[in-house]
Amino acid sequence: MKCPNCSSKDIGKIGSHQYYCWGCFIELTVNGEKMSVYQVEEDGTLSSLDDLFFEDEMPQVHVN
């Protein structure tokens, strides 16, 4: 899996459907073939970045 933001392959799994990109420090949530992207704020809350990506440009998710 590659990060949709920075294209890094340095992705760590942090939950059953949650991943973290060590290249740009965002959290990814995968639900089926839909991916959501979040910025981790200083207080630990997540802010959605999905509006920065057009729905037709969201990458297809292939998790091994």
Helices and strands as residue ranges (DSSP letters): E 11-13, E 18-21, E 26-31, E 34-40, E 46-48, G 50-52, G 55-57
